[in-house]
């Protein structure tokens, strides 16, 4: 429900009101920008504008903060520093690690649309399309409210949303866009996946993988990763088994669940070297997201203590 400054006592509660919205604004900015640092910068800009605003003019704090945050993100998306032409190899959005655990009543709005598949699909969109889609599909804003924010009419906004949804669909067998009708894989599915790899069980992997599975990998030019996406269950299964055979004997495997997205973490000497999550369709893995860029993997450091080790068998299949 909207929060009125007048009902809560005016400027004496300005700081408290903003803090009750910080997690929501951070999640919003992350969806828009795909980067924790950019999201934090955007929220800080919102805070500065909030403090400078005449509080008596604000009737709906929630709406005001979301609008301002969205406008700031739209400006960032349009700016040159959002261009990724110089990024080495495939780019994946940073793993979502919430700044704090969301309250029960905020859970849906904090968690929906934060997975790797959805975030990567958003990258196909133009800035205005991305802002409009996130506000409409995740935050339930209606066309009439989105239109003035993106400087369009309500009818134009409907057309923008229609185009955005079409862009998020796979166009061919060699289109690396994640499957739009997928769900995040749970711990059991990922445990079975890594167990099959550890046993070099190609047949077991083929049972787990959809025939049209795609491997998305991001090394950022700082760690070994596939230069291009890998397509098809056979290629993907053999790639993982080949890589697994070359891993360090000191590397251990953990799993951790963050806001309903389960991750496999490969850890060596206390440092995360690889992070893997996946999405599934019809019970089989359809997209695999492999992070190897150490800058992005460093985000797992604060939560690594809560990761659970996976005991793997070295027994070969067959």
FIDODO-928122 format. One line per field, with one value per residue (C-alpha): x, y, z; residue number from 0; residue in one letter. Coordinates in nm, 4 decimals. Example, Ala and Ser with C-alpha at 12.3 -4.5 7.8 and 13.67 -1.06 7.14 Angstrom:
<kolzas>
x <- (1.2300, 1.3670)
y <- (-0.4500, -0.1060)
z <- (0.7800, 0.7140)
gugu <- (0, 1)
mivex <- (A, S)
</kolzas>
This chain:
<kolzas>
x <- (0.0000, 0.1227, 0.2830, 0.1739, 0.4236, 0.1395, 0.0047, 0.3477, 0.4357, 0.6242, 0.9945, 1.0858, 1.0284, 1.1979, 1.4960, 1.2820, 1.0454, 1.3303, 1.4910, 1.1654, 1.1839, 1.5581, 1.5380, 1.2549, 1.4383, 1.7592, 1.5763, 1.4087, 1.7368, 1.9110, 1.6381, 1.6810, 2.0621, 2.1859, 2.4653, 2.4839, 2.7210, 2.5009, 2.1914, 2.3500, 2.4543, 2.0992, 1.9462, 2.1944, 2.0836, 1.7225, 1.8157, 1.9790, 1.6745, 1.4453, 1.6264, 1.6093, 1.2397, 0.9706, 0.8105, 0.4808, 0.4328, 0.4567, 0.1274, 0.2491, 0.6065, 0.6117, 0.5019, 0.7372, 1.0414, 0.9694, 0.9163, 1.2383, 1.4358, 1.2973, 1.3855, 1.7414, 1.7800, 1.6397, 1.9050, 2.1782, 2.0537, 2.0686, 2.4180, 2.7370, 2.8707, 2.6007, 2.7437, 2.9209, 3.1091, 3.4394, 3.3330, 3.5370, 3.3257, 2.9673, 2.8140, 2.5886, 2.4098, 2.5609, 2.4116, 2.1345, 2.2308, 1.9699, 2.1020, 1.8713, 1.6119, 1.2765, 0.9817, 0.7022, 0.4678, 0.7392, 0.8539, 0.6886, 0.7921, 1.1450, 1.2057, 1.0037, 1.2084, 1.5519, 1.6767, 1.9526, 1.7176, 1.4825, 1.7674, 1.9445, 1.6229, 1.5862, 1.9207, 1.7534, 1.5330, 1.5805, 1.5970, 1.2356, 1.1128, 1.3034, 1.1730, 0.8153, 0.8236, 0.9698, 0.7212, 0.4270, 0.5103, 0.6936, 0.5515, 0.2011, 0.1981, -0.0781, -0.0206, -0.1559, 0.1040, 0.3977, 0.3221, 0.4247, 0.7415, 0.8672, 0.7157, 0.4690, 0.0920, -0.0868, -0.1520, 0.2171, 0.3038, 0.0870, 0.2709, 0.6087, 0.5160, 0.3941, 0.7263, 0.9219, 0.7479, 0.8135, 1.1840, 1.2097, 1.1136, 1.3668, 1.3727, 1.5714, 1.7694, 2.0832, 1.9284, 2.0962, 1.7950, 1.6952, 1.3713, 1.0940, 0.8671, 1.1250, 1.1488, 1.4596, 1.6105, 1.5920, 1.8645, 1.7674, 1.7978, 2.1368, 2.2641, 2.1711, 2.3420, 2.6738, 2.6627, 2.6259, 2.9188, 3.1345, 3.0618, 3.1181, 2.7640, 2.6784, 2.3539, 2.2472, 2.3237, 2.1263, 1.8282, 1.8589, 1.9177, 1.6589, 1.7630, 1.7824, 1.9665, 2.1973, 2.5133, 2.5771, 2.9244, 3.0897, 3.4623, 3.4962, 3.8381, 3.9731, 3.8996, 3.8549, 3.5028, 3.3390, 3.3834, 3.0269, 2.7132, 2.6999, 2.3836, 2.2400, 2.2451, 2.5272, 2.7685, 2.6829, 2.7135, 3.0489, 3.1814, 3.1039, 3.2500, 3.5656, 3.6098, 3.5369, 3.8224, 4.0660, 3.9512, 4.1836, 4.1848, 4.1503, 3.8292, 3.5105, 3.1487, 2.8760, 2.5191, 2.3408, 1.9900, 1.9436, 1.5881, 1.4654, 1.7577, 1.9878, 2.3575, 2.6409, 2.9626, 3.3087, 3.5440, 3.9216, 4.1179, 3.8158, 3.7663, 3.4684, 3.6075, 3.2818, 2.9124, 2.6423, 2.2661, 2.0060, 1.6463, 1.4226, 1.1308, 0.9065, 1.1312, 1.4582, 1.7376, 1.6951, 1.9469, 2.2731, 2.4460, 2.8149, 2.9923, 3.3729, 3.4458, 3.6160, 3.4730, 3.1184, 3.2019, 3.3366, 2.9752, 2.9318, 3.1973, 2.9578, 2.7250, 2.9787, 2.9683, 2.6054, 2.6796, 2.6294, 2.8996, 2.8088, 2.9764, 3.0566, 3.1430, 3.4397, 3.2807, 3.2478, 2.9201, 2.8722)
y <- (0.0000, 0.3560, 0.5271, 0.8830, 1.1150, 1.3081, 0.9992, 0.9054, 1.2389, 1.4334, 1.5087, 1.3509, 1.0115, 1.0866, 0.8602, 0.5770, 0.5879, 0.5688, 0.2760, 0.0791, 0.1135, 0.0601, -0.3157, -0.2672, 0.0139, -0.1894, -0.4862, -0.2535, -0.0868, -0.4239, -0.5489, -0.2364, -0.2335, -0.5901, -0.4661, -0.4326, -0.1352, 0.0502, -0.0358, 0.0960, 0.4172, 0.4642, 0.4125, 0.6594, 0.9153, 0.8505, 0.9120, 1.2453, 1.3620, 1.2364, 1.4448, 1.7558, 1.7174, 1.9234, 1.6419, 1.8251, 1.7894, 1.4085, 1.2265, 0.8777, 0.8020, 0.4582, 0.5862, 0.8844, 0.6718, 0.4088, 0.6775, 0.8598, 0.5369, 0.4288, 0.7648, 0.7459, 0.3920, 0.4973, 0.7697, 0.5204, 0.2704, 0.5390, 0.6547, 0.5452, 0.3679, 0.1032, -0.0078, -0.3448, -0.3436, -0.3794, -0.6741, -0.9842, -1.2875, -1.3498, -1.1203, -1.2491, -1.0362, -1.0376, -1.2951, -1.1414, -1.1261, -0.9340, -0.6600, -0.7951, -1.0667, -0.9276, -0.9131, -1.1613, -0.8989, -0.7785, -1.1227, -1.1384, -0.7922, -0.8444, -1.1821, -1.2025, -1.1422, -1.1628, -1.4905, -1.5169, -1.6204, -1.3245, -1.0772, -1.1976, -1.1732, -0.8113, -0.7345, -0.7689, -0.4685, -0.1002, 0.1171, 0.2385, -0.1166, -0.2533, 0.0065, -0.0316, -0.4119, -0.4307, -0.1800, -0.3540, -0.7226, -0.7153, -0.4106, -0.4279, -0.0697, 0.0079, 0.1701, 0.5071, 0.5279, 0.4091, 0.6402, 0.9754, 0.8231, 0.7095, 1.0167, 0.8212, 0.7949, 0.4980, 0.3564, 0.3895, 0.2189, -0.0802, -0.1062, -0.0813, -0.3629, -0.5772, -0.5303, -0.5992, -0.9325, -1.0372, -0.9558, -1.1865, -1.4916, -1.7251, -1.6734, -1.9791, -2.2836, -2.0665, -1.7775, -1.7529, -1.5915, -1.7970, -1.9931, -1.7492, -2.0245, -2.1761, -2.1954, -2.1943, -2.5350, -2.6502, -2.8076, -3.1674, -3.1078, -2.9354, -3.2037, -3.4687, -3.2629, -3.2302, -3.5944, -3.7087, -3.4902, -3.6265, -3.9834, -3.8989, -4.0230, -3.8938, -4.0922, -3.9500, -3.5957, -3.6442, -3.7466, -3.4254, -3.1873, -3.0719, -3.1505, -2.7761, -2.6773, -2.3755, -2.3160, -1.9461, -1.8768, -1.5537, -1.5255, -1.1539, -1.2106, -1.2906, -1.6644, -1.9456, -1.9688, -2.0710, -1.8040, -1.8548, -2.0222, -2.4004, -2.5524, -2.9008, -3.1680, -3.3700, -3.0763, -2.9414, -3.2766, -3.3617, -3.0133, -3.0388, -3.3876, -3.2751, -2.9691, -3.1659, -3.4025, -3.1070, -2.9482, -2.9040, -3.1834, -2.9158, -2.7735, -2.8425, -2.8085, -2.6338, -2.5321, -2.2268, -2.0927, -1.7170, -1.5878, -1.9156, -1.9435, -2.2366, -2.2083, -2.4594, -2.3010, -2.4416, -2.3253, -2.3542, -2.2261, -2.0289, -1.8530, -1.9144, -2.0082, -2.0981, -2.0357, -2.2300, -2.1949, -2.3235, -2.3063, -2.5899, -2.6509, -2.9568, -3.1075, -3.0826, -2.8251, -2.5795, -2.3026, -2.3229, -2.0074, -2.0455, -1.7556, -1.7530, -1.3791, -1.3347, -0.9837, -1.1189, -1.4314, -1.2100, -1.1183, -1.4661, -1.4044, -1.2609, -1.5629, -1.8395, -1.9367, -2.0406, -2.2682, -2.6441, -2.8862, -3.1568, -3.4927, -3.6358, -3.9888, -4.0495, -4.3686, -4.3690, -4.4513, -4.7692)
z <- (0.0000, -0.0669, 0.2311, 0.3010, 0.4644, 0.6213, 0.7935, 0.9273, 1.0722, 0.8053, 0.7893, 1.1240, 0.9614, 0.6279, 0.6951, 0.8298, 0.5342, 0.2858, 0.4666, 0.4522, 0.0735, 0.0229, -0.0447, -0.2929, -0.4734, -0.4865, -0.6378, -0.8889, -0.9894, -1.0210, -1.2573, -1.4653, -1.4722, -1.4070, -1.1802, -0.8027, -0.8177, -1.0676, -0.8624, -0.5420, -0.7198, -0.8487, -0.5044, -0.3567, -0.6168, -0.5172, -0.1544, -0.2358, -0.4288, -0.1532, 0.1076, -0.1122, -0.1911, -0.0220, 0.1779, 0.2120, -0.1634, -0.1562, -0.0997, -0.1956, -0.0894, -0.2519, -0.5920, -0.5766, -0.4910, -0.7578, -1.0234, -0.9376, -0.9235, -1.2603, -1.4171, -1.2863, -1.4201, -1.7562, -1.7805, -1.6903, -1.9488, -2.2163, -2.1224, -2.2950, -1.9872, -2.0239, -2.3579, -2.3423, -2.6728, -2.4880, -2.2711, -2.3516, -2.4439, -2.3356, -2.0750, -1.7978, -1.5371, -1.1909, -0.9527, -0.7425, -0.3778, -0.1776, 0.0522, 0.3226, 0.3530, 0.2327, 0.4667, 0.3993, 0.2592, 0.0199, -0.0875, -0.4294, -0.5401, -0.4075, -0.5693, -0.8894, -1.2045, -1.0415, -1.1903, -1.4495, -1.7317, -1.6880, -1.6379, -1.9521, -2.1535, -2.0402, -2.2042, -2.5460, -2.4771, -2.5454, -2.2303, -2.2541, -2.3213, -2.0235, -1.7802, -1.9041, -1.8891, -1.5379, -1.3995, -1.5688, -1.5177, -1.1850, -1.0091, -1.1609, -1.2846, -1.5343, -1.8737, -1.7601, -1.4822, -1.6938, -1.9884, -1.8330, -1.6845, -2.0267, -2.1984, -2.4102, -2.4375, -2.2769, -2.6242, -2.7169, -2.3888, -2.4806, -2.8135, -2.6403, -2.4030, -2.6927, -2.8754, -2.5580, -2.5001, -2.8605, -2.8267, -2.5274, -2.7340, -2.8935, -3.2692, -3.3809, -3.2629, -3.2558, -3.0662, -2.7247, -2.5602, -2.2523, -2.2626, -2.1561, -2.0204, -1.7861, -1.4080, -1.1909, -1.1128, -0.7537, -0.5429, -0.6287, -1.0038, -0.9705, -0.7299, -0.9868, -1.2574, -1.0752, -0.9615, -1.3225, -1.4253, -1.1437, -1.2572, -1.6269, -1.6815, -2.0293, -2.0388, -1.7039, -1.8212, -2.1411, -1.9292, -1.7294, -2.0213, -2.2729, -2.6324, -2.7077, -2.3888, -2.4079, -2.2044, -2.1332, -1.9912, -1.8700, -1.7987, -1.8637, -2.0196, -1.6713, -1.6544, -1.9038, -2.0438, -2.3694, -2.6352, -2.7582, -2.6240, -2.6586, -2.8045, -2.7638, -2.4955, -2.6498, -2.6797, -2.3362, -2.1563, -2.3132, -2.2422, -1.8711, -1.8378, -2.0190, -1.7992, -1.4818, -1.5550, -1.5526, -1.2274, -0.9312, -0.6739, -0.4045, -0.5487, -0.3515, -0.4585, -0.2579, -0.3168, -0.1871, -0.2469, -0.2743, -0.3147, -0.4674, -0.7121, -0.6361, -0.7238, -0.7474, -0.6251, -0.7011, -0.4278, -0.4044, -0.1034, 0.0133, -0.3230, -0.5518, -0.8938, -1.0691, -1.0070, -1.1912, -1.1901, -1.4332, -1.5444, -1.6579, -1.8899, -1.8664, -1.5986, -1.7938, -1.7834, -2.0706, -1.9822, -1.7868, -1.6652, -1.5799, -1.4096, -1.4092, -1.4025, -1.0612, -1.0238, -1.0299, -0.8283, -0.5489, -0.4751, -0.3225, -0.0559, 0.2077, 0.1836, 0.1325, 0.5000, 0.4503, 0.1544, 0.2000, 0.0750, -0.1750, -0.1248, -0.4663, -0.5676, -0.7962, -0.9271, -1.3056, -1.4719, -1.6629)
gugu <- (0, 1, 2, 3, 4, 5, 6, 7, 8, 9, 10, 11, 12, 13, 14, 15, 16, 17, 18, 19, 20, 21, 22, 23, 24, 25, 26, 27, 28, 29, 30, 31, 32, 33, 34, 35, 36, 37, 38, 39, 40, 41, 42, 43, 44, 45, 46, 47, 48, 49, 50, 51, 52, 53, 54, 55, 56, 57, 58, 59, 60, 61, 62, 63, 64, 65, 66, 67, 68, 69, 70, 71, 72, 73, 74, 75, 76, 77, 78, 79, 80, 81, 82, 83, 84, 85, 86, 87, 88, 89, 90, 91, 92, 93, 94, 95, 96, 97, 98, 99, 100, 101, 102, 103, 104, 105, 106, 107, 108, 109, 110, 111, 112, 113, 114, 115, 116, 117, 118, 119, 120, 121, 122, 123, 124, 125, 126, 127, 128, 129, 130, 131, 132, 133, 134, 135, 136, 137, 138, 139, 140, 141, 142, 143, 144, 145, 146, 147, 148, 149, 150, 151, 152, 153, 154, 155, 156, 157, 158, 159, 160, 161, 162, 163, 164, 165, 166, 167, 168, 169, 170, 171, 172, 173, 174, 175, 176, 177, 178, 179, 180, 181, 182, 183, 184, 185, 186, 187, 188, 189, 190, 191, 192, 193, 194, 195, 196, 197, 198, 199, 200, 201, 202, 203, 204, 205, 206, 207, 208, 209, 210, 211, 212, 213, 214, 215, 216, 217, 218, 219, 220, 221, 222, 223, 224, 225, 226, 227, 228, 229, 230, 231, 232, 233, 234, 235, 236, 237, 238, 239, 240, 241, 242, 243, 244, 245, 246, 247, 248, 249, 250, 251, 252, 253, 254, 255, 256, 257, 258, 259, 260, 261, 262, 263, 264, 265, 266, 267, 268, 269, 270, 271, 272, 273, 274, 275, 276, 277, 278, 279, 280, 281, 282, 283, 284, 285, 286, 287, 288, 289, 290, 291, 292, 293, 294, 295, 296, 297, 298, 299, 300, 301, 302, 303, 304, 305, 306, 307, 308, 309, 310, 311, 312, 313, 314, 315, 316, 317)
mivex <- (X, X, X, X, X, X, X, X, X, X, X, X, X, X, X, X, X, X, X, X, X, X, X, X, X, X, X, X, X, X, X, X, X, X, X, X, X, X, X, X, X, X, X, X, X, X, X, X, X, X, X, X, X, X, X, X, X, X, X, X, X, X, X, X, X, X, X, X, X, X, X, X, X, X, X, X, X, X, X, X, X, X, X, X, X, X, X, X, X, X, X, X, X, X, X, X, X, X, X, X, X, X, X, X, X, X, X, X, X, X, X, X, X, X, X, X, X, X, X, X, X, X, X, X, X, X, X, X, X, X, X, X, X, X, X, X, X, X, X, X, X, X, X, X, X, X, X, X, X, X, X, X, X, X, X, X, X, X, X, X, X, X, X, X, X, X, X, X, X, X, X, X, X, X, X, X, X, X, X, X, X, X, X, X, X, X, X, X, X, X, X, X, X, X, X, X, X, X, X, X, X, X, X, X, X, X, X, X, X, X, X, X, X, X, X, X, X, X, X, X, X, X, X, X, X, X, X, X, X, X, X, X, X, X, X, X, X, X, X, X, X, X, X, X, X, X, X, X, X, X, X, X, X, X, X, X, X, X, X, X, X, X, X, X, X, X, X, X, X, X, X, X, X, X, X, X, X, X, X, X, X, X, X, X, X, X, X, X, X, X, X, X, X, X, X, X, X, X, X, X, X, X, X, X, X, X, X, X, X, X, X, X, X, X, X, X, X, X)
</kolzas>
